Amino acid sequence: MISRQDLERLIQRQNGGKPVLSLFLDMSVDSNNKRNHHVFLGQKRAQFEELEGNRPITTGNGNESGMGTLFERILAWLDTDFDESNRGVVIYAEVDGDWFETLQFPVPVQNRLVVADRPVVGPLAQVLKSYEHYGVILMDREHVRILSVHLGTLLDELEFHGDPLAPTTNHHVQAGGYSHKRFQRHKLEEMRHFFKDFADEVEKFVARYQPSALVLMGTDQNVARFKEFLPQTVADLVIHTGPAPVDGPAAEILARLEPHLRQEQERESQELLEQVRDRARHDYLATAGLQGTLTALQEGKVDTLVVARDGQTQGARCSQCGFVFVRDVNRCPYDGNETMETVDVLEEMVRLAEQQGADIQFADANAIADLRGAAALLRF
């Protein structure tokens, strides 16, 4: 499993002076129940062997890189330590160095291999953003069940039963009389008592697990009444409500929820893109286009970044001041430095946004073609 803490740690990792291999593997099974990652790995290995045969890759100390040895280590790890219940893997390793770190998770990632001066984190950020952590609240009038879900997987499950109120009268008398009315009032008061306690447990869950959204499930009447007991900050997290038995199997509930959550995610994405387009048209706290958005990021102005999903765009970074440019440049216009490093601009943008605490929205490249590859809502 992966978390935002992993992403932050990788971004903050100090350059060890050796090239870093970042390998992302789709470990999904096909219709024949087979994984095909070995095809991608074989192709990449052949490319590196050809490259080393013609123009050896060197490490910082001038020695030839041990890519062959590193591939053997990767294959050995996949054979012995990969958990086959997962569908995605990220492997980070120094070429001719000691660092070797693996992350695996239950959702797929696009195959990709990059050797650069630091770990590639864009695809990892995309996975975390696409499968955010949410809570599912299943409830009836007597108990509540809370599911903690991340990357489409059940992480934790909590269950609470109400503590019945002592009856204020003997309700085992004829139905329809005064005692029946007293009993009904007692049950209503007991329900309110339960819902208040359940709301407290949901609030504790939110404080502890920090979900990005909540789903509230039960009968329409119970859901409507229960929401009245939730603090407004918690109620604002609810993105979907619907019927479900409180004791239903978690796997079935999550499978039923998936299309609704995807639809909600798509709706939010479309609303954001329309807001970006409207602001960009009016030149009001928004940018559109790679260079303008990149400049705004480097000036610390971005509130929400929009970039293409699985995108890659080559650019340059000044080795002295670190400023990044979408185009190739021979000399940095800011400090005059002539040493420029080739970088992936979209990777640099994701890094900057994460470092500045900006939100990131990944969208299909075709959906943001009119925004010229990237856009942003600005803070100022």
Secondary structure, 3 states (H helix, E strand, C coil): CCCHHHHHHHHHCCCCCCCEEEEEEECCECCCCCECHHHHHHHHHHHHHHHHHHCCCECCCCCECCHHHHHHHHHHHHHHCCCCCCCEEEEEEECCCCCEEEEEECCCCCCEEEEECCCCCHHHHHHHHHCCCEEEEEECCCEEEEEEEECCEEEEEEEEECCCCCCCCCCCCCCCCHHHHHHHHHHHHHHHHHHHHHHHHHHHHHHHHCCCEEEEECCHHHHHHHHCCCCHHHHCCEEEEECCCCCCCHHHHHHHHHHHHHHHHHHHHHHHHHHHHHHHHCCCCEEECHHHHHHHHHCCCEEEEEEECCCCCEEEEECCCCCEECCCCCCCCCCCCCCEEEEEHHHHHHHHHHHHCCEEEEECHHHHHHHCCEEEEECC
